[in-house]
Amino acid sequence: MTETSPAPSPSTAAPAPLSLVAQLEALLFVASEPLTIERLAEGVGRPLPEVEAALAELETQLANGGLRLQRLGRRVQLVTAPQAAPLVERFLALEVTLRLSQPALETLAIIAYAQPITRPQLEAIRGVNSDSVLRTLVAAGLVEEVGRAESVGRPLLYGTTFQFLQQFGLQSLAELPPLESKPPDQPAPA
């Protein structure tokens, strides 16, 4: 009679290794802030192209669930789906209190579409001083300093933040609606 070894019980069997997609999802889930793609590649010990491909796959997997992969430049994070915002706000007893003035919305739109942008460039577009409204947007966490221009005086460059994306329910800046081009003024027909 031959002895057969018993099959390993579920509690003693080694768990299957996680796929690269699952590893990235786990790191993004526990991260307290957005992570760069380079940091993720370092964390999983894989080359950037593999991590980029796995992030694209993760983004597709999450498309119909309650979470989304949000991108801003080379940084990514997991966020709740914009459609879940009312549910999450109610569950956490949050109150949305952000109210922006017309000049603040105008300034924010310019920054969102033209970023990175300097204050002088912003003021040239708006035609008015933007110091106060820019401070308001930075304080609200919708705009941040993203570097310095390589021009005379090295002025600060501004761009939008992850909080901007969250506030407006965007996964990335690519989801901003296209700008409509205004036709040049034409003389009225005679």
C-alpha positions as CSV (number, residue, x, y, z in Angstrom):
1,M,0.0,0.0,0.0
2,T,1.4,3.4,-1.0
3,E,1.1,6.4,1.2
4,T,-0.2,9.5,-0.3
5,S,0.6,12.9,1.1
6,P,-2.4,14.9,2.1
7,A,-3.2,17.9,-0.1
8,P,-2.2,21.2,1.6
9,S,-5.0,22.8,3.4
10,P,-6.0,26.3,2.3
11,S,-4.4,27.8,5.4
12,T,-1.0,26.3,4.7
13,A,-0.8,26.8,0.9
14,A,1.2,29.7,-0.2
15,P,-0.9,32.5,-1.7
16,A,-0.4,33.1,-5.5
17,P,1.9,36.0,-6.2
18,L,0.1,39.3,-7.1
19,S,0.1,40.5,-10.6
20,L,1.9,43.8,-11.3
21,V,-1.5,45.5,-11.7
22,A,-2.5,44.2,-8.2
23,Q,0.8,45.3,-6.7
24,L,0.4,48.9,-8.1
25,E,-3.2,49.0,-6.9
26,A,-2.1,48.0,-3.4
27,L,0.6,50.7,-3.3
28,L,-1.7,53.4,-4.6
29,F,-4.4,52.3,-2.0
30,V,-2.1,52.7,1.0
31,A,-0.3,55.9,-0.3
32,S,-1.3,59.0,1.6
33,E,-0.5,61.2,-1.4
34,P,-0.1,60.9,-5.2
35,L,2.9,58.9,-6.3
36,T,5.1,59.4,-9.2
37,I,5.3,56.7,-11.8
38,E,9.0,56.5,-11.1
39,R,8.4,55.9,-7.4
40,L,5.9,53.1,-8.3
41,A,8.4,51.5,-10.6
42,E,11.0,51.6,-7.8
43,G,8.5,50.2,-5.3
44,V,7.7,47.2,-7.4
45,G,11.2,46.8,-8.9
46,R,10.0,46.9,-12.5
47,P,10.9,49.1,-15.5
48,L,8.9,52.2,-16.3
49,P,7.3,50.9,-19.5
50,E,5.9,47.9,-17.7
51,V,4.6,50.1,-14.9
52,E,3.0,52.4,-17.5
53,A,1.3,49.5,-19.2
54,A,0.1,48.0,-15.9
55,L,-1.3,51.4,-14.8
56,A,-3.2,51.6,-18.1
57,E,-4.7,48.1,-17.4
58,L,-5.6,49.2,-13.9
59,E,-7.3,52.3,-15.2
60,T,-9.4,50.1,-17.6
61,Q,-10.2,47.6,-14.7
62,L,-11.4,50.4,-12.5
63,A,-13.5,52.2,-15.2
64,N,-16.8,50.8,-14.1
65,G,-16.2,50.6,-10.3
66,G,-16.3,52.9,-7.4
67,L,-12.6,53.9,-7.7
68,R,-10.7,55.6,-10.5
69,L,-7.0,56.1,-11.3
70,Q,-6.4,59.8,-11.4
71,R,-3.4,61.3,-13.2
72,L,-1.7,64.6,-13.1
73,G,1.5,64.7,-15.1
74,R,3.8,61.9,-13.8
75,R,1.8,61.5,-10.6
76,V,-1.1,59.1,-10.0
77,Q,-3.5,58.2,-7.2
78,L,-6.6,56.2,-6.5
79,V,-9.8,58.3,-5.9
80,T,-13.5,57.6,-5.6
81,A,-15.5,57.8,-8.8
82,P,-17.0,61.3,-9.3
83,Q,-20.5,59.7,-9.4
84,A,-20.0,58.5,-5.9
85,A,-19.3,62.0,-4.5
86,P,-22.8,62.6,-3.1
87,L,-22.8,59.2,-1.5
88,V,-19.4,59.6,0.1
89,E,-20.2,63.2,1.2
90,R,-23.4,62.0,2.9
91,F,-21.7,59.0,4.5
92,L,-18.8,61.0,5.9
93,A,-21.1,63.9,6.8
94,L,-19.0,66.3,4.6
95,E,-20.2,69.6,3.5
96,V,-19.0,71.1,0.3
97,T,-18.3,74.8,1.0
98,L,-16.0,75.8,-1.8
99,R,-17.5,78.8,-3.5
100,L,-15.4,80.6,-6.2
101,S,-16.0,84.1,-7.5
102,Q,-16.3,84.7,-11.3
103,P,-12.7,86.1,-11.4
104,A,-11.4,83.0,-9.5
105,L,-13.2,80.7,-11.9
106,E,-11.8,82.6,-14.9
107,T,-8.3,82.5,-13.4
108,L,-8.6,78.8,-12.7
109,A,-9.8,78.1,-16.2
110,I,-6.8,80.0,-17.7
111,I,-4.4,78.1,-15.4
112,A,-6.0,74.7,-16.2
113,Y,-5.7,75.2,-20.0
114,A,-2.4,77.1,-20.1
115,Q,-0.3,75.4,-17.4
116,P,2.4,75.8,-16.4
117,I,1.8,79.6,-16.5
118,T,3.5,82.5,-14.8
119,R,1.5,85.3,-13.0
120,P,2.6,87.9,-15.7
121,Q,1.3,85.6,-18.4
122,L,-1.9,85.1,-16.5
123,E,-2.3,88.8,-16.1
124,A,-1.6,89.5,-19.8
125,I,-4.5,87.1,-20.7
126,R,-6.9,88.5,-18.0
127,G,-5.9,92.1,-18.4
128,V,-6.0,92.7,-14.7
129,N,-3.9,92.1,-11.6
130,S,-4.3,88.6,-10.4
131,D,-2.3,88.5,-7.1
132,S,-5.3,88.2,-4.8
133,V,-7.3,85.7,-6.8
134,L,-4.1,83.6,-7.3
135,R,-3.5,83.6,-3.5
136,T,-7.1,82.5,-3.0
137,L,-6.7,79.6,-5.4
138,V,-3.5,78.5,-3.8
139,A,-5.0,78.7,-0.3
140,A,-8.0,76.6,-1.6
141,G,-5.6,73.9,-2.8
142,L,-6.7,74.2,-6.4
143,V,-3.5,75.7,-7.7
144,E,0.2,75.2,-6.7
145,E,3.6,76.4,-7.6
146,V,5.1,73.9,-10.1
147,G,8.5,75.4,-10.8
148,R,10.2,78.5,-12.2
149,A,10.3,79.7,-15.8
150,E,13.6,79.8,-17.6
151,S,13.2,83.5,-18.4
152,V,14.5,86.7,-16.9
153,G,13.7,86.9,-13.2
154,R,12.8,83.2,-13.1
155,P,9.1,83.8,-12.2
156,L,7.0,81.2,-10.5
157,L,5.0,78.8,-12.7
158,Y,1.6,77.7,-11.5
159,G,-0.5,74.6,-12.3
160,T,-3.6,72.9,-11.0
161,T,-3.5,70.2,-8.3
162,F,-5.1,66.8,-7.6
163,Q,-7.6,68.7,-5.5
164,F,-8.6,70.6,-8.6
165,L,-9.2,67.3,-10.5
166,Q,-11.2,66.0,-7.6
167,Q,-13.3,69.2,-7.1
168,F,-14.3,69.1,-10.8
169,G,-14.7,65.3,-11.1
170,L,-11.8,64.8,-13.6
171,Q,-9.5,61.8,-13.8
172,S,-6.9,63.8,-15.7
173,L,-6.4,67.2,-17.4
174,A,-7.1,65.4,-20.7
175,E,-10.8,65.3,-19.7
176,L,-11.1,69.1,-19.8
177,P,-13.6,70.1,-22.4
178,P,-11.9,71.4,-25.6
179,L,-11.5,75.1,-25.9
180,E,-13.8,76.7,-28.5
181,S,-11.9,78.9,-30.9
182,K,-13.6,82.3,-31.3
183,P,-13.8,83.3,-35.0
184,P,-12.2,86.7,-35.7
185,D,-14.5,89.7,-35.7
186,Q,-16.1,90.0,-39.1
187,P,-17.7,93.1,-40.4
188,A,-21.5,93.1,-40.4
189,P,-23.1,92.4,-43.8
190,A,-24.2,95.6,-45.6
